[in-house]
Amino acid sequence: MAELRAYAALFGGQWRSLLSYRASFIVEMITNIGGTALDVLAVLVIFQATSTVAGFTLSQGLLIVSLSSCAFALADFTVGNIDRLKTYVRTGAMDAVLVRPLGVLMQLVLMDLPLRKALRLVVGFGVLAVALTVNPIDWTPARVTLLVITPLAGAVFFASIFVLSASLAFWWVDSGEVGSAFTYGGRDFTAYPTPVYAGWFRAVFAYGLGFGFVAYQPALALLGRADPLGLPTWAGFVSPLVALVAAALAAAVWRSGIRHYRSTGS
């Protein structure tokens, strides 16, 4: 209970800080809608030029991008600001976090929970509701369960990518935007049907790194459509397993980074 009260105090302090500048907070919330809206708008623009993309219609593409947007927005809302870890390491602020008798990752999350990104979730799930309406989905208990699990599994997957990329700061303080190639770049990758990509790029990102299981494979399972790339129909149901593997890897790298952290020295 004492630990829970400490976490609540961290969150409460942040909330009071935000309310001190309410107009700024509201403006930031509204402008942050653009992050999700632009992903959807980009898909709509592409389908204005062609009726199908890699054999997928606009309604099917909308389902894919909405699943991707929901997953990413949920992960970004919860742990997205972990990418500030490199600043904490560089300035030595990480030392203060480590001396507290609390979980390091949870402290960092609650120290700067990006509440200004809350409306991204509203937009993402709103677009998903529209996509489910315009697609003729044969609802079964398995598909209903998949619909509930997919955004959560995708969020765990993206959260793991956020933590993995942030952990680079323990060994490489000036890691720059390397992590963004896999977080925001991964978001862009999952917004489109995987057959759009080809060669080694598709093999590495879709299957080697698992991004193809965030939205594309679950969307195929929801639509009852065979995979043009030849994967079996059950591939759409393995996104939770892929997310768990990513989470386990992120946890291992994070713990290794914490153990090897030696402060900045200056």
C-alpha positions as CSV (number, residue, x, y, z in Angstrom):
1,M,0.0,0.0,0.0
2,A,2.9,2.4,0.8
3,E,4.3,1.8,-2.7
4,L,0.9,2.4,-4.3
5,R,0.6,5.7,-2.4
6,A,4.0,6.7,-3.6
7,Y,3.0,6.1,-7.2
8,A,-0.2,8.0,-6.7
9,A,1.7,10.9,-5.3
10,L,3.9,11.0,-8.4
11,F,0.8,11.0,-10.6
12,G,-0.9,13.5,-8.5
13,G,2.0,15.9,-8.6
14,Q,2.1,15.7,-12.4
15,W,-1.7,16.2,-12.6
16,R,-1.5,19.3,-10.5
17,S,1.4,20.6,-12.6
18,L,-0.7,20.2,-15.8
19,L,-3.7,22.0,-14.2
20,S,-1.6,24.9,-13.3
21,Y,-1.5,25.7,-17.0
22,R,-4.9,24.5,-18.2
23,A,-5.1,26.5,-21.4
24,S,-1.7,25.2,-22.5
25,F,-2.8,21.6,-21.6
26,I,-6.0,21.8,-23.6
27,V,-4.2,23.3,-26.6
28,E,-1.7,20.5,-26.4
29,M,-4.4,17.8,-26.2
30,I,-6.2,19.2,-29.3
31,T,-3.0,19.6,-31.4
32,N,-1.9,16.1,-30.4
33,I,-4.9,14.7,-32.3
34,G,-2.9,15.3,-35.5
35,G,-0.5,12.5,-34.8
36,T,-3.3,9.9,-35.3
37,A,-5.4,11.8,-37.7
38,L,-2.5,12.3,-40.2
39,D,-1.9,8.5,-40.2
40,V,-5.5,7.9,-41.3
41,L,-5.5,10.9,-43.7
42,A,-2.4,9.5,-45.4
43,V,-4.2,6.2,-46.1
44,L,-7.3,8.1,-47.4
45,V,-5.1,10.2,-49.7
46,I,-3.4,7.1,-51.2
47,F,-6.8,5.5,-51.9
48,Q,-7.9,8.6,-53.7
49,A,-5.4,7.7,-56.4
50,T,-6.3,4.0,-56.7
51,S,-9.2,1.8,-55.9
52,T,-7.0,-0.9,-54.3
53,V,-3.5,-1.0,-52.7
54,A,-1.8,-4.4,-52.9
55,G,-5.2,-5.9,-53.5
56,F,-6.8,-4.2,-50.5
57,T,-9.8,-1.9,-50.7
58,L,-10.2,1.4,-48.8
59,S,-12.5,-0.1,-46.1
60,Q,-9.9,-2.9,-45.5
61,G,-7.0,-0.4,-45.4
62,L,-9.0,1.6,-42.9
63,L,-9.3,-1.4,-40.7
64,I,-5.6,-2.0,-40.8
65,V,-4.6,1.6,-40.1
66,S,-7.2,1.9,-37.3
67,L,-5.9,-1.2,-35.5
68,S,-2.3,0.1,-35.8
69,S,-3.3,3.6,-34.6
70,C,-5.1,2.3,-31.6
71,A,-2.2,0.1,-30.6
72,F,0.4,2.8,-31.0
73,A,-1.7,5.5,-29.4
74,L,-2.2,3.3,-26.3
75,A,1.5,2.5,-26.0
76,D,2.5,6.1,-26.6
77,F,0.0,7.3,-24.0
78,T,1.4,5.0,-21.3
79,V,5.1,4.7,-21.9
80,G,5.9,6.9,-24.9
81,N,7.8,9.5,-22.9
82,I,10.3,6.8,-21.8
83,D,12.3,8.1,-24.7
84,R,13.4,11.0,-22.4
85,L,15.6,8.5,-20.6
86,K,18.6,9.7,-22.5
87,T,18.1,13.1,-21.0
88,Y,17.8,11.7,-17.5
89,V,21.0,9.7,-18.0
90,R,22.9,12.7,-19.5
91,T,21.9,15.1,-16.7
92,G,22.3,12.6,-13.9
93,A,18.6,12.8,-12.9
94,M,18.5,9.0,-13.3
95,D,20.5,8.8,-10.1
96,A,17.6,10.3,-8.1
97,V,15.2,7.8,-9.6
98,L,17.4,4.8,-8.7
99,V,17.8,5.7,-5.0
100,R,14.0,5.6,-4.4
101,P,12.6,2.3,-3.2
102,L,10.2,2.1,-6.2
103,G,10.2,0.5,-9.6
104,V,12.4,2.5,-12.0
105,L,10.3,2.1,-15.1
106,M,7.0,2.9,-13.3
107,Q,8.6,6.0,-11.8
108,L,9.8,7.2,-15.2
109,V,6.4,6.6,-16.7
110,L,4.5,8.4,-13.9
111,M,7.0,11.3,-13.8
112,D,5.9,12.4,-17.2
113,L,2.7,10.5,-18.2
114,P,1.7,12.1,-21.5
115,L,-1.9,13.0,-20.6
116,R,-1.9,15.5,-23.4
117,K,-2.0,12.6,-25.9
118,A,-5.3,11.2,-24.5
119,L,-7.4,12.5,-27.4
120,R,-5.2,10.3,-29.8
121,L,-6.9,7.3,-28.2
122,V,-10.3,8.8,-28.8
123,V,-9.6,9.4,-32.5
124,G,-7.9,6.0,-33.0
125,F,-10.8,4.0,-31.5
126,G,-13.3,6.2,-33.3
127,V,-11.8,5.4,-36.6
128,L,-11.7,1.7,-35.6
129,A,-15.5,1.9,-35.0
130,V,-16.0,3.3,-38.4
131,A,-13.8,0.6,-40.0
132,L,-15.8,-2.1,-38.3
133,T,-19.0,-0.6,-39.6
134,V,-17.9,-0.4,-43.3
135,N,-16.4,-3.9,-43.4
136,P,-18.7,-6.9,-43.7
137,I,-17.3,-8.9,-40.8
138,D,-18.8,-12.3,-39.9
139,W,-18.7,-12.0,-36.1
140,T,-17.9,-15.1,-34.2
141,P,-16.7,-15.5,-30.5
142,A,-13.2,-15.9,-31.8
143,R,-13.3,-12.7,-33.8
144,V,-14.8,-10.7,-31.0
145,T,-12.0,-11.9,-28.7
146,L,-9.5,-11.0,-31.4
147,L,-10.9,-7.5,-31.7
148,V,-10.5,-6.9,-28.0
149,I,-7.0,-8.4,-27.8
150,T,-5.4,-7.0,-30.9
151,P,-5.2,-3.3,-29.7
152,L,-3.9,-4.4,-26.3
153,A,-1.3,-6.9,-27.8
154,G,-0.2,-4.2,-30.3
155,A,0.1,-1.7,-27.4
156,V,2.3,-4.1,-25.5
157,F,4.4,-4.7,-28.6
158,F,4.9,-1.0,-29.3
159,A,5.5,-0.3,-25.6
160,S,8.3,-2.9,-25.7
161,I,9.8,-1.2,-28.7
162,F,9.7,2.1,-26.8
163,V,11.5,0.6,-23.8
164,L,14.1,-1.2,-26.0
165,S,14.9,1.9,-27.9
166,A,15.1,4.0,-24.8
167,S,17.4,1.4,-23.1
168,L,20.1,2.3,-25.7
169,A,20.8,5.3,-23.5
170,F,22.4,3.1,-20.9
171,W,25.2,2.3,-23.3
172,W,24.9,5.0,-25.9
173,V,23.8,8.3,-24.3
174,D,23.7,10.2,-27.5
175,S,21.7,7.6,-29.3
176,G,19.8,10.4,-31.1
177,E,16.8,9.4,-33.2
178,V,17.9,5.8,-33.7
179,G,15.0,4.5,-31.6
180,S,12.5,6.6,-33.5
181,A,13.2,4.5,-36.6
182,F,11.7,1.5,-34.8
183,T,8.9,3.3,-32.8
184,Y,7.5,5.9,-35.1
185,G,8.9,4.1,-38.2
186,G,7.2,0.9,-37.0
187,R,3.9,2.8,-36.6
188,D,4.1,3.9,-40.2
189,F,5.0,0.4,-41.3
190,T,2.0,-1.2,-39.7
191,A,-0.4,1.4,-41.1
192,Y,-0.4,-0.3,-44.5
193,P,-1.0,-3.8,-45.8
194,T,2.3,-5.8,-45.6
195,P,2.2,-6.8,-49.3
196,V,2.9,-3.2,-50.1
197,Y,6.5,-3.8,-49.0
198,A,8.8,-6.2,-50.7
199,G,12.1,-8.1,-50.4
200,W,14.4,-8.0,-47.4
201,F,12.6,-5.0,-46.0
202,R,9.3,-6.8,-45.6
203,A,11.0,-10.0,-44.3
204,V,13.0,-8.1,-41.6
205,F,10.3,-5.7,-40.4
206,A,7.1,-7.7,-40.9
207,Y,8.3,-11.1,-39.8
208,G,11.8,-10.8,-38.3
209,L,10.8,-7.9,-36.0
210,G,7.1,-8.9,-35.8
211,F,5.5,-5.7,-37.0
212,G,3.3,-7.6,-39.4
213,F,1.4,-9.1,-36.5
214,V,0.4,-5.8,-35.0
215,A,-2.5,-5.0,-37.4
216,Y,-2.1,-6.7,-40.8
217,Q,-2.5,-10.3,-39.7
218,P,-5.3,-9.7,-37.2
219,A,-7.1,-7.6,-39.8
220,L,-7.0,-10.6,-42.2
221,A,-8.4,-12.9,-39.5
222,L,-11.2,-10.4,-38.8
223,L,-12.1,-10.1,-42.5
224,G,-11.8,-13.9,-43.0
225,R,-9.4,-13.2,-45.8
226,A,-6.6,-15.5,-46.9
227,D,-3.1,-14.0,-46.6
228,P,-1.7,-13.1,-50.1
229,L,1.7,-13.9,-48.7
230,G,0.8,-17.4,-47.8
231,L,0.7,-17.4,-44.0
232,P,-2.0,-19.7,-42.5
233,T,-5.2,-18.2,-41.2
234,W,-4.2,-18.8,-37.5
235,A,-1.4,-16.3,-38.0
236,G,-3.8,-13.5,-37.1
237,F,-4.3,-14.9,-33.7
238,V,-0.7,-15.0,-32.6
239,S,-0.3,-11.3,-32.0
240,P,-0.4,-11.8,-28.2
241,L,2.4,-14.3,-28.4
242,V,4.5,-11.9,-30.5
243,A,3.8,-9.2,-28.0
244,L,4.9,-11.3,-25.0
245,V,8.1,-12.2,-26.8
246,A,8.8,-8.5,-27.4
247,A,8.0,-7.7,-23.8
248,A,10.3,-10.4,-22.4
249,L,13.1,-9.1,-24.6
250,A,12.5,-5.5,-23.6
251,A,12.4,-6.5,-19.9
252,A,15.7,-8.4,-20.2
253,V,17.5,-5.5,-22.0
254,W,16.0,-3.0,-19.5
255,R,17.2,-5.0,-16.5
256,S,20.7,-5.3,-18.0
257,G,20.8,-1.6,-18.6
258,I,19.8,-0.8,-15.0
259,R,22.5,-3.2,-13.7
260,H,25.2,-1.7,-15.8
261,Y,24.3,2.0,-15.2
262,R,27.2,3.9,-13.6
263,S,25.9,7.5,-13.8
264,T,27.2,10.1,-16.1
265,G,30.4,11.0,-14.1
266,S,30.0,14.7,-14.8
